[in-house]
Amino acid sequence: MKVTLIGAGPGDPELMTVKGIKRLQEADVVLYDRLVGDGVLSMIPSTAEKIGVGKHADNHPVPQEEIGRLLVAKAKQGLHVVRLKGGDPFVFGRGGEELELLVENGIPFEVVPGISSAVASGIYSGIPLTHRDYSSSLHILTGHAKRNGELDIDFASLARIKGTIVVLMSVASLKKICDGFLDAGMDRNIPAVIVENITLENQRKFLGTLGTLHELSQNNRVTSPAVVLIGHVCTLSHKLDWVSRLNLHPQAERNIK
């Protein structure tokens, strides 16, 4: 009886950790999220039971309570249960909530970190999230509010800090996010980027400013999963975008202001 919580990384199966792959291949049951890439899913043993528990914005076909119930029930059958999450399970992945439930039920667990899309978005778009000449702090936010809730973002404080801001799960709420920072006094001309399908062959990157980013997203029909980056480090993207330079994604970059 055991549950292993594994971060599957941002999508590219080669970015999953060696330990994550090893534990996945030991699984009897795998509960996986929507953002886990097909390449990672192909690593699941053919003998393992596979249960998709993915969520979309405002559409949760498998409620969080049911996911917790499944974890506990399968583990109590004496099985090795793997909970497979996109990115890192402790970065807006609700990993802590699921582990608390396991503790309450006396179920042993292990956690294997994954590369968060918050980090990968910068690396795969040529944007160092920290840089001595541009930014000495990093702030990772979620653009997803609790159901029927408001965004819990202190726009005013973040606007004053002037660090790099990374917003996950931001497509549906992008206008609110941009307006929130603009209303808090942030310069509408500060560089901003939205990156879609990070690390995958269909990755796309749109460069703009805080004032133009929402329009860019709409005009180019950006869909989830996508990550927003805001800050002066975004000006380095033209120079440091190794992905486009290696022609891994020849159509990936859209330099639109």
C-alpha positions in Angstrom: 0.0 0.0 0.0 1.6 3.2 -1.2 0.9 6.4 -3.2 3.6 8.1 -5.2 2.9 11.7 -6.3 4.9 12.4 -9.5 5.4 15.6 -11.3 5.4 14.8 -15.1 7.0 18.1 -16.1 5.7 20.6 -18.7 5.0 18.1 -21.5 8.1 16.9 -23.2 8.6 13.3 -21.9 12.4 13.8 -22.0 12.0 16.4 -19.2 10.5 13.9 -16.8 13.0 12.8 -14.1 14.6 9.4 -14.0 13.1 8.7 -10.6 9.6 9.7 -11.9 9.9 7.3 -14.8 11.1 4.5 -12.5 8.2 5.0 -10.0 5.7 5.3 -12.8 6.8 1.9 -14.3 6.2 0.3 -10.9 2.6 1.5 -10.7 -0.5 -0.7 -10.3 -2.9 2.2 -10.8 -2.2 5.6 -12.3 -4.5 8.7 -11.8 -3.4 11.3 -14.3 -4.2 14.9 -15.1 -5.2 16.5 -18.4 -1.9 18.3 -18.8 0.2 15.2 -18.7 1.6 14.7 -22.2 1.0 11.7 -24.4 4.7 10.9 -24.3 4.6 10.5 -20.6 1.4 8.5 -20.6 3.0 6.1 -23.0 5.4 5.2 -20.2 2.6 3.8 -18.0 2.9 0.0 -17.9 0.3 -1.9 -19.9 -0.6 -3.8 -16.8 -1.5 -0.7 -14.8 -5.1 0.6 -14.5 -5.3 4.1 -16.0 -7.8 6.6 -14.7 -8.0 10.1 -16.2 -9.0 12.7 -13.7 -8.2 15.9 -15.7 -9.9 19.2 -15.3 -10.6 22.1 -17.6 -11.5 25.7 -16.7 -14.9 25.7 -15.1 -15.3 22.0 -16.1 -14.3 19.4 -13.5 -15.7 16.0 -14.6 -14.0 14.3 -11.7 -14.3 16.5 -8.6 -11.3 16.9 -6.3 -13.2 15.0 -3.6 -13.6 12.0 -5.9 -9.9 12.0 -6.8 -9.1 11.9 -3.1 -11.6 9.0 -2.6 -10.0 7.1 -5.5 -6.5 7.5 -4.1 -7.5 6.2 -0.7 -9.6 3.4 -2.0 -7.1 2.1 -4.4 -4.2 2.3 -1.9 -6.2 0.4 0.7 -6.5 -2.4 -1.8 -2.8 -2.9 -1.3 -1.8 -1.3 -4.6 1.0 1.0 -5.6 -1.0 4.1 -6.7 0.7 6.8 -8.8 -0.8 10.2 -8.9 0.6 11.8 -12.0 0.4 15.6 -12.4 1.6 18.0 -15.0 4.5 20.3 -14.0 5.4 20.0 -10.3 2.8 18.7 -7.9 3.6 21.4 -5.3 3.3 24.4 -7.7 -0.4 25.0 -8.0 -1.0 21.3 -8.4 -3.0 20.7 -5.2 -0.5 18.1 -4.2 -0.5 19.3 -0.6 -4.3 18.8 -0.3 -4.1 15.3 -1.6 -1.2 14.4 0.7 -3.1 15.7 3.7 -5.9 13.3 2.9 -3.4 10.4 2.7 -2.0 11.4 6.1 -5.5 11.4 7.6 -6.0 7.8 6.3 -2.6 6.5 7.4 -1.4 5.8 3.8 2.3 6.0 3.2 3.5 8.2 0.3 6.4 9.5 -1.7 6.7 12.7 -3.8 8.8 13.0 -6.9 9.3 16.6 -8.1 8.8 17.7 -11.7 9.9 20.7 -13.8 7.2 23.3 -13.3 5.8 25.0 -16.4 6.6 28.3 -14.6 10.3 27.6 -15.0 10.1 25.8 -18.4 8.2 28.7 -19.9 11.1 31.0 -19.4 13.7 28.5 -20.5 11.8 27.6 -23.7 11.2 31.2 -24.7 14.6 32.6 -24.0 13.6 34.5 -20.9 15.8 34.1 -17.8 13.4 34.5 -14.9 16.0 36.3 -12.9 18.9 38.5 -14.2 21.1 40.9 -12.3 20.4 43.7 -14.8 16.6 43.2 -15.0 15.0 41.4 -12.1 16.1 40.2 -8.7 12.8 38.5 -7.7 10.4 36.0 -9.1 6.7 35.7 -8.4 4.6 32.8 -9.5 0.8 33.3 -9.5 -2.2 31.4 -10.6 -4.8 32.9 -12.9 -7.3 30.4 -11.7 -9.7 31.3 -8.9 -11.7 29.0 -6.8 -15.1 28.3 -8.3 -17.3 31.4 -8.1 -14.4 33.2 -6.5 -12.3 36.2 -7.4 -8.6 36.2 -8.3 -6.5 36.4 -5.1 -3.7 38.6 -6.4 -2.2 41.6 -4.7 -1.7 43.6 -7.9 -0.6 46.8 -6.1 2.2 45.1 -4.2 3.5 43.2 -7.2 3.4 46.3 -9.4 5.7 48.0 -6.9 8.2 45.2 -6.5 9.2 45.2 -10.2 10.3 41.6 -10.4 9.5 38.9 -12.9 5.9 37.8 -12.8 4.8 34.3 -14.1 1.1 33.5 -14.2 0.0 29.9 -14.7 -3.5 28.9 -15.9 -4.1 32.4 -17.2 -5.8 32.2 -20.5 -9.4 32.5 -19.3 -8.6 35.3 -16.9 -6.0 37.1 -18.9 -8.0 40.4 -19.3 -8.6 40.6 -15.6 -5.0 40.0 -14.9 -3.7 42.6 -17.3 -6.4 45.1 -16.2 -5.5 44.4 -12.5 -1.9 45.3 -13.0 -2.7 48.4 -15.2 -5.2 49.6 -12.6 -2.5 49.2 -9.9 -0.2 51.6 -11.9 2.0 49.2 -13.8 3.4 50.6 -17.0 1.3 49.4 -19.9 4.5 49.2 -22.0 6.3 46.8 -19.8 7.3 43.7 -21.9 5.1 40.7 -21.6 4.9 37.3 -23.3 2.4 34.5 -23.5 3.7 31.0 -24.3 1.4 28.2 -25.4 2.1 24.4 -25.3 5.5 24.8 -23.7 8.2 22.3 -24.7 6.0 20.7 -27.3 6.3 20.7 -31.1 3.4 23.1 -31.4 4.7 25.6 -28.9 3.9 29.2 -29.8 5.2 32.4 -28.3 3.7 35.9 -28.6 5.7 38.9 -27.6 4.0 42.1 -26.6 3.4 44.4 -23.6 1.2 44.4 -20.6 -1.2 46.7 -22.6 -1.3 44.5 -25.7 -1.1 41.0 -24.4 -4.8 40.2 -24.0 -5.5 41.4 -27.6 -2.6 39.3 -28.9 -3.9 36.3 -27.1 -7.4 36.7 -28.6 -6.2 37.6 -32.1 -4.0 34.5 -32.2 -6.6 32.2 -30.5 -4.2 31.2 -27.7 -5.6 28.3 -25.7 -4.7 26.5 -22.6 -2.1 25.4 -21.5 -0.3 28.7 -21.7 1.9 30.7 -19.3 2.2 34.5 -19.1 5.5 36.2 -18.2 5.6 39.9 -17.4 8.8 41.9 -16.7 11.8 43.5 -18.3 13.6 40.2 -18.6 11.2 39.5 -21.5 13.3 41.9 -23.7 15.9 39.2 -23.8 13.7 36.7 -25.6 14.8 37.8 -29.1 18.5 37.3 -28.1 18.3 34.1 -26.1 15.5 32.1 -27.7 17.5 29.0 -28.4 14.4 27.0 -29.3 13.6 29.0 -32.4 17.3 29.3 -33.3 17.7 25.6 -33.4 14.6 25.4 -35.6 12.9 23.1 -33.2 9.7 25.1 -33.6 10.1 27.1 -36.8 6.7 28.8 -36.4 6.9 29.2 -32.7 7.7 32.9 -32.3 5.4 35.8 -33.2 7.1 39.1 -32.7 4.0 41.3 -32.4 3.9 44.5 -30.4 
